[in-house]
Structures are given as C-alpha cells and as structure tokens.
Amino acid sequence: MKRLLSARRHHRRGKVLVLLAICLPAICGMIGLVIDGGLLFSNGRQLQHATDSAATAAAMEKRWGKSNAQALAVAEQFIREHHGLADATVTLYSPPINGEFVGSSRHLQIIVEQQQPTFFMRILNGRSAETICGRATAGWEASSVPAAIVVLDPGPPPFAVSAIPPLLPPLPAILGGLEVLGLGKVEVDGAVHVNTEWGGVDEHNELIGEPAGLLGLSNAVSATPLIALSRLKARELRVVGGVDRVNNYGKMRSSDPAVLQAGRLPVPDPFRSLPVPTLASDPTNVKATNFGGKTIIGIPLIGPTIVLQPGVYDYIEVVAGKVLFQPGVYIIRGKNPLTLLPLKLLVGEITAEGVMFYITDTNSYSPSTGAPDCFDGETTAPTAGVVGTMVPAAVVNIGLLGSKFTGIDDPASPYNGMLFFQRRHDRRPLVFVQENLLGNGSIRGNVYSKWGHTILAGKGDLDLRFVSGTMRIVTVLDLNLKPTSFLPAAEDVYLVE
C-alpha cells in the first residue's frame, strides 16, 4: 500500500513539472504584461504630461512671434532638461497636421516619441524596447479688449526724474511699472497691459508675488490718490504682478466685466518688428540731410512761421513762435548743450502733422545703416547710469495755442501712425504735458519707448497709444485716453488637445 501511494506521488510530481514547463511561457507573458505594461502605461502618462507642457511652452514662443525652429528648441528643452527625457524625439507641426485644429495658423502640435525598455515581454516578442508616444495641441487666442497702454519692463531699475520748470516738479523714484498719481481720475478706453513682475494683491485682494523697492512699497501697478475718487478706470487691467489696492482700479462702464486680472502672462512688444528709421526702411519719409541744432524763439500768433524739414538734427528746441514741421521723420541724435534736452517743444504754436520724432542717445546714429540702434533688438537695455535722477529725452507741451501733433500718415510706411519712437536701449524719460492754455491742442498717434519711461501729465482727452518700459500718469483734473485706433489685444495660450 505504501509503495502504491509513493508511486502515485512521484507520478503527480512529474505531471506538475510538465504542466509548469507548458505554462511557464504564458506565466512569463502574464508577468510581462503586468510589469512591462504597467511601466509602459505609467511612463506613457508621464510622457503625455511632458508633451502637454512642451506644447504650451512652444505655443507661448509662437505667440511672441518666434519661428518654428525657436519654438521647437523650447519644446525640446522642456522635454529633455525639465522632464529628464534626454533620448526622446520631439517633432513640431505648425499648423497641426491632424485633429480638430488641422491647418490652423494659431495652433501648433507637438509629438514626442521615446523608446521604453521591456524586461519580460522581450521573451515573447523578441523586442527589447517599445515606442511610447505623446501628442498635444496648443493655441493662442486674443481677448476681446484691444490695448491703449502697454508697459513692458518686468523689473525696472530705481530712478527719479529731474524737474522741468515750469511744467513739472521733480518726481521721486517710481513706485510701479505703471503709476497713477494726482488729483483726478484717469480713464482709458481700452486695455492696459503691464508686464512688471512686482507683487502686491490680485483681483481677489489676495497677496501675489513680492513687492519691490524701498520698504516693499513698489507694486506692478501703483496709485497714490490724494482724494478718494482718484483712480484708474480702464476696459481691462492685465498685470503680471500685483497692484497696491484693489479699490484704486475700476470699470469704465458698469456693464463691463471685472477689470483687474493679476498674475497673468506678459504680453509681447507690439512694435518688436519695427525697424529703426533708415533710408532703406522708408525712403519717402526718412532723409539724411543734417540740419545741426535748432533753437527757435519767435513771436506767437503773429509769426513769421518757421518751417522745419525732415532730416537729422542734433536737437530741436522751440521756446516760442509759430513752427511748422513738414511731414516726415525727424531724427534727433544729440542734445542742447545748455538744457541737455534733445527735444523741447515748450511754448508756441506748433503744427506737426504726419511726422515722427525718432530720438536716440547716440550722436553717431546713421540714417543709412541704422547703426548702432539697429542691433538693440529684444535685448534688455543696460541700466548703467540709470540709477538716480535722469534728464528727459523729450519735453512736449501738447496743449498750447492750438498746436497739432499727428503721427506719420502713410499706409506704405512701416511707421504709419507712429508719432514718437525712442531708441529701444534709451531709458531716458519722455514727458508729455497737456495744459490747455490759450486754446486746446490736439494730438494723435503712437508713442514707443521700449525700455524708457513715459510721463503723461495734465487733463483732457487724448488720442494716444503708449508702449513704454515704464509709465507715470500725473493728473491735474480728469485725464482721458480715447484712442481712435488700438494696439493688439492680449493673447492667452490654451492646451486644446
């Protein structure tokens, strides 16, 4: 009996070994499916997250006007450096080649492929790795409110502005990328975009970022009202950083949506592609004739009228009299040795219709080549010599004796609509004062000072658009910006697929 049981046990052990040998490949396959499949699924999800972030980053580059190659380089950096996928293959399609947004010029598609090693599955199929793939589509859309003011400098240096007697007292160091101060309110019939990163509070009155400056008193947007009604009203206030107090910023109309949007993406420079004035960029309006420096002292209202021609000037100073600027571009590349001002239009009856003033801080500027200003590009302007008190590059009284200022009126010109264009690396202030003395003056056009500081002081209605490094608005009474044309609306990037 014992021998029979022993034989049966040995017989069963043999069956188990045979059964195990038969089932082992299937068991290994199941283990491989669980382990390798789980790894493929997990790494696939991580790859998709990386692809989503790369597509969003690439779309942000395209939104700033960068090329497909530049956007692809950023996507590769996100995939390989930020997500550690050094051997991944990244492909960009702009516009997308499939999906809902195929062919759209405002969308792009990123496809990322990576070889994922396998451990058990290779026993079955002989492949040592499987390809995992991520695909994402991102795009950019404009908001509904075009802009009237764009402030570009993310982190302005500390500086003050010297007095301009009798128009402007000395102004202390700025407290905001955009600062509003005075006795009245400012209304902007358009959007206000501020790229300054200084902190403060957001639209929910929650702290955002870190305030800058002495004792942390500087915010991306700052208002120092002297009476309770002094505030900035706009159609939209979009800020990268924060503001000082939410109650200082309000709607133009009660039906408008909430105005303040803090902690938002920066907007690109709308004039980043604008060339400096040269004979080649605009042969109709740019002239190379050198007229030296001009100081004009005449008799207001009576005349005679002094006529100036487009060309190159060391400085232009109108102290009094009747002055006619013929249409075209006025390149000012020096400064008055006494006042240290390149452009001073202080008192007089001035007609400057269809003109652009180009102000540069280098007396070697060439209207033939555009050097050295043409090399400024998108690089940050140096801050050497900026800390302290700066003398303005231009002082313009725009409300005197019925004076008229309008920008270039030539659809064929790249400067069409441009009234003041300051060299990109020139940080000196531009000062505009609206006094409304002896009759209202009028002004229309674009003011562009990429890394400079713009001061707008006075009251009344103005048809202007501003693109500036920083800006300060000083109100005497109510001051209204009512442009008849606008700068581009802000754009936001969305991951759509």
Residue pairs with C-beta under 8 A, 6 or more apart in sequence:
25 123
25 124
28 120
28 123
28 124
29 120
29 121
29 123
29 124
31 120
32 118
32 119
32 120
32 121
32 123
32 124
33 121
35 119
35 120
36 118
36 119
36 120
36 121
36 130
37 121
39 116
39 118
40 116
40 118
40 130
40 132
43 114
43 116
43 132
44 116
44 132
44 133
44 134
46 83
47 85
47 88
47 112
47 114
47 132
47 133
47 134
48 134
48 136
49 83
50 78
50 79
50 82
50 83
50 85
50 88
50 112
50 134
51 79
51 110
51 111
51 112
51 134
51 135
51 136
52 134
52 136
52 495
53 78
53 82
53 83
54 74
54 75
54 76
54 78
54 79
54 90
54 110
54 112
54 136
55 75
55 108
55 109
55 110
55 136
55 137
55 138
55 495
56 136
56 138
56 493
56 495
57 74
57 75
57 78
58 71
58 72
58 74
58 75
58 92
58 108
58 110
58 138
59 71
59 107
59 108
59 138
59 139
59 140
59 493
60 74
60 140
60 265
60 493
61 70
61 71
61 74
62 68
62 71
62 94
62 108
62 140
63 140
63 268
63 491
63 493
64 268
65 268
65 272
65 273
68 92
68 94
68 108
71 92
71 94
71 108
72 90
72 92
75 90
75 92
75 110
76 90
79 85
79 88
79 90
79 112
80 86
80 88
80 90
85 112
85 114
87 114
87 115
88 112
88 113
88 114
89 112
89 113
89 114
90 110
90 111
90 112
91 110
91 111
91 112
91 113
92 108
92 109
92 110
93 108
93 109
93 110
93 111
94 105
94 107
94 108
94 109
95 101
95 102
95 103
95 104
95 105
95 107
95 108
95 109
96 102
96 103
96 104
96 107
96 108
96 109
96 137
97 109
98 109
99 109
99 137
99 497
100 137
100 496
100 497
101 107
101 109
101 137
101 139
101 496
101 497
104 139
106 139
106 140
106 141
107 137
107 138
107 139
107 496
108 137
108 138
108 139
109 135
109 136
109 137
109 497
110 134
110 135
110 136
110 137
110 138
111 133
111 134
111 135
112 133
112 134
112 135
113 131
113 132
113 133
113 134
114 131
114 132
114 133
115 129
115 130
115 131
116 129
116 130
116 131
116 132
117 128
117 129
118 127
118 128
118 129
118 130
121 127
121 130
122 128
135 497
136 495
136 497
137 495
137 496
137 497
138 493
138 494
138 495
138 496
139 493
139 494
139 496
140 491
140 492
140 493
140 494
141 491
141 492
141 494
142 488
142 489
142 490
142 491
143 191
143 236
143 238
143 489
143 490
143 491
143 492
144 489
145 190
145 191
145 235
145 236
145 489
145 490
146 190
146 191
146 486
146 487
146 488
146 489
147 190
147 191
147 192
147 193
147 267
147 270
147 465
147 486
147 487
147 488
147 489
147 490
148 188
148 189
148 190
148 191
148 192
148 234
148 464
148 465
148 466
148 481
148 483
148 486
148 487
149 178
149 188
149 190
149 191
149 192
149 193
149 465
149 466
149 471
149 481
150 193
150 195
150 267
150 269
150 270
150 466
150 467
150 468
150 487
151 177
151 178
151 192
151 193
151 194
151 195
151 196
151 468
151 469
151 470
151 471
152 195
152 269
152 450
152 451
152 467
152 468
152 469
153 177
153 195
153 196
153 451
153 469
153 470
154 195
154 196
154 197
154 240
154 266
155 196
155 197
155 198
155 212
156 174
156 177
156 196
156 453
156 469
156 470
157 383
157 386
157 387
157 427
158 173
158 174
158 213
158 387
159 173
159 174
159 386
159 387
159 388
159 389
159 390
159 427
159 453
160 170
160 171
160 172
160 173
160 388
160 389
160 390
161 168
161 170
161 171
161 389
161 390
161 392
161 429
161 431
161 453
161 455
162 170
162 389
162 390
162 391
162 392
163 169
163 170
164 392
164 395
164 431
167 346
167 395
167 397
167 431
167 433
167 435
167 457
168 395
168 431
168 433
168 455
168 457
168 474
170 389
171 455
171 472
171 474
173 213
173 214
174 218
174 453
174 470
174 472
175 213
175 217
175 218
175 219
175 222
175 224
175 244
176 196
176 198
176 218
176 219
176 220
176 221
176 222
176 244
176 470
177 194
177 195
177 196
177 198
177 220
177 221
177 241
177 470
177 471
178 192
178 194
178 196
178 220
178 221
178 222
178 470
178 471
178 472
178 473
179 221
179 222
179 223
179 224
179 470
179 471
179 472
179 473
180 186
180 221
180 222
180 223
180 224
180 225
180 230
180 231
180 232
180 248
180 472
180 473
180 475
181 223
181 224
181 225
181 226
181 230
181 472
181 473
181 474
181 475
182 225
182 226
182 230
182 457
182 473
182 474
182 475
182 476
182 479
183 226
183 227
183 230
183 475
183 476
183 477
184 229
184 230
184 459
184 475
184 476
184 477
184 478
184 479
185 229
185 230
185 231
185 232
185 233
185 475
185 478
185 479
186 231
186 232
186 233
186 473
186 475
186 478
186 479
186 480
186 481
187 233
187 234
187 252
187 478
187 479
187 480
187 481
188 232
188 233
188 234
188 235
188 252
188 480
188 481
189 235
189 252
189 480
189 481
189 482
189 483
190 234
190 235
190 236
190 465
190 481
190 483
190 486
190 487
191 234
191 235
191 236
191 237
191 238
191 489
191 490
192 232
192 234
192 236
192 237
192 238
193 238
193 267
193 490
194 220
194 221
194 237
194 238
194 239
194 240
194 241
195 240
195 266
195 267
196 220
196 221
196 239
196 240
196 241
196 470
197 209
197 220
197 240
197 241
198 209
198 210
198 211
198 212
198 213
198 218
198 219
198 220
198 241
198 242
199 207
199 208
199 209
199 210
199 211
199 212
199 219
199 220
199 241
199 242
200 207
200 208
200 209
200 211
200 219
200 220
200 221
200 222
200 241
200 242
200 243
200 244
200 262
201 207
201 208
201 242
201 243
201 244
201 245
201 246
201 262
202 208
202 242
202 243
202 260
202 262
202 263
203 246
203 258
203 260
203 261
203 262
205 246
207 242
208 241
208 242
208 262
208 263
209 220
209 241
209 242
209 263
210 216
211 217
211 218
211 219
211 242
212 218
212 219
219 241
219 242
219 243
219 244
220 239
220 240
220 241
220 242
220 243
220 262
221 232
221 237
221 239
221 241
221 242
221 243
221 244
221 249
222 243
222 244
223 230
223 231
223 232
223 243
223 244
223 245
223 248
223 249
225 231
225 248
230 248
230 475
231 247
231 248
231 249
231 250
232 248
232 249
232 250
232 473
233 249
233 250
233 251
233 252
233 259
234 249
234 252
234 259
235 252
235 256
235 259
236 259
236 261
236 490
237 243
237 249
237 259
237 260
237 261
238 261
238 264
238 267
238 490
239 260
239 261
239 262
239 263
239 264
240 263
240 264
240 265
240 266
241 262
241 263
242 262
242 263
243 249
243 260
243 262
246 260
249 259
249 260
250 259
251 258
251 259
264 490
264 492
265 492
265 493
267 490
267 491
269 378
269 450
269 467
270 467
270 487
270 488
271 446
271 448
271 450
271 467
272 378
274 414
274 415
274 418
274 421
274 448
275 281
275 370
275 374
275 414
276 358
276 370
276 373
276 374
276 423
277 285
277 286
277 329
277 331
277 356
277 358
277 367
277 370
277 415
277 421
278 286
278 366
278 367
278 368
278 369
278 370
278 374
279 286
279 287
279 288
279 367
279 368
281 370
281 414
282 329
282 410
282 413
282 414
282 415
284 328
284 410
284 412
284 413
285 310
285 327
285 328
285 329
285 356
285 408
285 410
285 413
285 415
286 310
286 328
286 329
286 331
286 367
287 309
287 310
287 311
287 312
287 328
287 329
287 367
288 311
288 312
288 367
288 368
289 309
289 310
289 311
289 312
290 311
290 312
290 313
291 308
291 309
291 311
291 312
291 313
292 313
292 314
293 313
293 314
293 315
293 316
293 317
293 334
293 336
294 308
294 313
294 315
294 316
294 317
295 317
295 319
295 336
296 306
296 316
296 317
296 318
296 319
296 320
296 321
296 323
296 348
297 319
297 320
297 321
298 304
298 306
298 320
298 321
298 322
298 323
298 348
299 320
299 321
299 322
300 320
300 321
300 322
300 347
300 348
300 349
300 401
301 322
301 349
301 401
302 322
303 321
303 322
304 322
305 322
305 323
305 324
306 321
306 322
306 323
306 324
307 323
307 324
307 326
308 316
308 323
308 324
308 325
308 326
308 330
309 326
309 328
310 326
310 327
310 328
310 329
310 330
310 355
311 328
311 330
311 331
312 331
312 333
312 365
312 367
313 330
313 331
313 332
313 333
313 334
314 332
314 333
314 334
314 335
314 363
315 332
315 334
315 335
315 336
315 341
315 342
315 343
315 344
316 330
316 332
316 342
316 343
316 344
316 345
317 336
317 339
317 341
317 343
317 344
317 346
318 344
318 345
318 346
318 347
318 348
318 350
319 344
319 346
319 347
319 348
320 347
320 348
321 348
321 349
322 348
322 349
322 350
323 348
323 349
323 350
323 351
324 351
324 352
325 350
325 351
325 352
325 353
325 355
326 355
327 353
327 354
327 355
327 408
327 409
328 354
328 355
328 356
329 355
329 356
329 358
329 408
329 415
330 355
330 356
330 357
330 358
331 358
331 360
331 365
331 367
332 342
332 343
332 357
332 358
332 359
332 360
333 342
333 360
333 362
333 363
333 364
333 365
334 342
334 363
335 341
335 342
336 342
336 344
340 391
341 391
341 392
341 393
341 394
341 395
342 359
342 393
342 394
343 357
343 359
343 393
343 394
343 395
343 396
344 394
344 395
345 395
345 396
345 397
345 403
346 395
346 397
347 397
347 400
348 400
348 401
348 403
349 400
349 401
349 402
349 403
350 400
350 401
350 403
350 404
350 405
351 403
351 404
352 403
352 404
352 405
352 406
353 404
353 405
353 406
353 409
354 406
354 407
354 408
354 409
354 410
355 405
355 406
355 407
355 408
355 419
356 407
356 408
356 415
356 418
356 419
356 420
356 421
357 394
357 419
357 420
357 421
358 421
358 422
358 423
359 393
359 394
359 420
359 421
359 422
359 423
359 426
359 430
360 373
360 422
360 423
360 426
361 393
361 423
361 425
361 426
361 428
362 372
362 373
362 423
364 371
364 372
365 371
365 372
365 373
365 423
373 423
373 424
373 425
376 423
376 424
376 425
376 450
377 424
379 425
380 451
381 424
381 425
381 426
381 427
381 450
381 451
381 469
382 425
383 427
386 427
390 427
390 428
390 429
390 453
391 428
392 428
392 429
392 430
392 431
392 455
393 422
393 426
393 428
393 429
393 430
393 452
394 420
394 422
394 430
394 431
395 431
395 433
396 405
396 430
396 431
396 432
396 433
397 403
397 433
397 435
397 441
398 405
398 432
398 433
398 434
398 441
398 443
398 458
398 462
399 433
399 434
399 435
399 436
399 437
399 440
399 441
399 458
399 460
400 435
400 437
400 438
400 441
401 437
401 438
401 439
401 441
402 438
402 439
402 440
402 441
403 441
403 442
404 441
404 442
404 443
405 419
405 441
405 442
405 443
405 444
405 445
406 419
406 442
406 443
406 444
406 445
407 415
407 416
407 417
407 418
407 419
407 444
407 445
407 446
408 415
408 416
408 417
408 418
408 419
408 445
409 416
409 417
410 416
415 421
417 445
417 446
417 485
418 445
418 446
418 448
419 443
419 444
419 445
419 446
419 447
419 464
420 430
420 445
420 446
420 447
420 448
420 449
421 448
422 428
422 430
422 448
422 449
422 450
422 452
424 450
424 451
425 451
426 449
426 451
426 452
427 451
427 452
427 453
427 469
428 452
428 453
429 452
429 453
429 454
429 455
430 447
430 449
430 452
430 453
430 454
430 455
430 468
431 455
431 457
432 443
432 447
432 454
432 455
432 456
432 457
432 458
432 464
433 457
433 458
434 441
434 456
434 457
434 458
434 459
434 460
434 462
434 479
435 458
436 458
436 459
436 460
440 460
442 463
443 462
443 463
443 464
444 463
444 464
444 484
445 463
445 464
445 465
446 464
446 465
446 466
446 467
446 487
447 454
447 464
447 465
447 466
447 467
447 468
448 467
448 468
449 467
449 468
449 469
450 467
450 468
450 469
451 469
452 468
452 469
452 470
453 468
453 469
453 470
453 471
453 472
454 466
454 468
454 470
454 471
454 472
455 471
455 472
455 473
455 474
456 462
456 464
456 466
456 471
456 472
456 473
456 474
456 479
457 473
457 474
457 475
457 476
458 474
458 475
458 476
458 479
459 475
459 476
459 477
459 478
459 479
460 479
460 480
461 480
461 482
462 479
462 480
462 481
462 482
463 482
463 483
463 484
464 481
464 483
465 483
465 485
465 486
465 487
467 487
473 479
